[in-house]
Amino acid sequence: MIKEIPVSSPLIDEDDISEVTKVLRSGWISSLGEEVQLFEKLFAEYSGASYGVSTNSGTTSLHLALAALGIGQQDEVIMPDFTMIACPNAVSYTGAKSVLVDADPDTWCIDANMIEEKITERTKAIMPVHIYGYPSDMDLIMKIARKHNLYVIEDAAEAHGAEYKGKRVGSIGDVASFSFYANKIITTGEGGMCITNNRELGETMKWLRAHAFGKEGKHFWHERIGYGYRMSSLQAALGVSQSRKLDTLVKKRIENAKLYNDLLSPLESEGLLNLPPSEPDIKNVYWMYSITLSEKISRQKVMSYLDSRHIETRTFFYPVHRQPAYSSQYLDGNFPVSDLISRTGMNLPSGNTLTDGDIHLVVEALKEAVRN
Ligand SMILES: Cc1ncc(COP(=O)(O)O)c(C=O)c1O
């Protein structure tokens, strides 16, 4: 039988199964079970924050953070043009507007040097996204945010365990959002979490996450519009056992990336492709092992060739300003870096089940595809 090599698949082991089974047997399957709090504590601690507020997706956790910060109609949130659609969507749910910034050609994250020129009197927050597991330029982003009195919402959906100058991502801004979708470094099937060091913000997010139920005895009394964003104990149980493996899974991603880098560097020297970003002091966790191809090479042909060898790949995200749902808002937008990486970038198999043998197969096929 021919082996399929997926872009990213979860690794579910007996510990995961037994943790979820334990919850099933207990009968505490809603969000009220103790596993939810345990997962929040484990994951927030791991990421260097004091409070964790779990949700049912990375999209809802982004929205929850924005809503808890009071962002709404007339406000603007600065974010990268090169990102996943959940980012502008979460901002749109609040009624605010996403203001886009081009990508940094070296990191593919938001170009922090271009943020300040986008700030207006309506700007309330900056939302850096740690793309494909690579941290954004947080020193400069925090400096700009403090100068202009803006919130920083880190979108760390793709970057569990990544580090910026020795600090885990998610612990640097005012609040951060993670995703635990099935293709992420750790998963709860579907799920997300906000983390923060701000107690008041943490409490507000917990309150809004579950319909803003009334306090002080008036349970069914709602002073604000809250949300149905709770994570179930079944999901949290999986999160608990997955969290315990997070260090091992991150280490494996980094080892896999090193092998890819070693094998692919001759192609980079030949000018056929560019390896993923890398800088001292930055720990990339390679949620996706991602490359950009030379503009002389047809990405479509390369992907089709790999597909014929049963190797799954993905294109990079389309820039937000090109998305039909948003393009009319950004007709005068000029985002050359974002356009270029979006056109030439591809994600190679990167998941938790990837073996060294798989990586050798992928690289051999890629060499054939780009050299012919
Ligand atoms: C950068 C980014 N933000 C947010 C999300 C949304 O997460 P979810 O799919 O869990 O809603 C994703 C999902 O992949 C993402 O890549």
The ligand as an SDF file (V2000), in Angstrom:
LIG
                    3D

 16 16  0  0  0  0  0  0  0  0999 V2000
   -3.7220   32.6500   12.8680 C   0  0  0  0  0  0  0  0  0  0  0  0
   -4.9990   31.9610   13.1900 C   0  0  0  0  0  0  0  0  0  0  0  0
   -5.9030   32.5980   13.9680 N   0  0  0  0  0  0  0  0  0  0  0  0
   -7.0600   32.0300   14.3050 C   0  0  0  0  0  0  0  0  0  0  0  0
   -7.3780   30.7660   13.8730 C   0  0  0  0  0  0  0  0  0  0  0  0
   -8.7310   30.2110   14.1990 C   0  0  0  0  0  0  0  0  0  0  0  0
   -8.6860   29.0600   14.9770 O   0  0  0  0  0  0  0  0  0  0  0  0
   -9.8990   28.0120   14.9170 P   0  0  0  0  0  0  0  0  0  0  0  0
   -9.7780   27.2870   13.6280 O   0  0  0  0  0  0  0  0  0  0  0  0
   -9.6380   27.1420   16.1100 O   0  0  0  0  0  0  0  0  0  0  0  0
  -11.1580   28.7840   15.0490 O   0  0  0  0  0  0  0  0  0  0  0  0
   -6.4820   30.0510   13.0850 C   0  0  0  0  0  0  0  0  0  0  0  0
   -6.8000   28.6970   12.6450 C   0  0  0  0  0  0  0  0  0  0  0  0
   -6.0620   27.9910   12.0470 O   0  0  0  0  0  0  0  0  0  0  0  0
   -5.2630   30.6710   12.7240 C   0  0  0  0  0  0  0  0  0  0  0  0
   -4.3890   30.0440   11.9340 O   0  0  0  0  0  0  0  0  0  0  0  0
  1  2  1  0
  2  3  1  0
  2 15  2  0
  3  4  2  0
  4  5  1  0
  5  6  1  0
  5 12  2  0
  6  7  1  0
  7  8  1  0
  8  9  2  0
  8 10  1  0
  8 11  1  0
 12 13  1  0
 12 15  1  0
 13 14  2  0
 15 16  1  0
M  END
$$$$
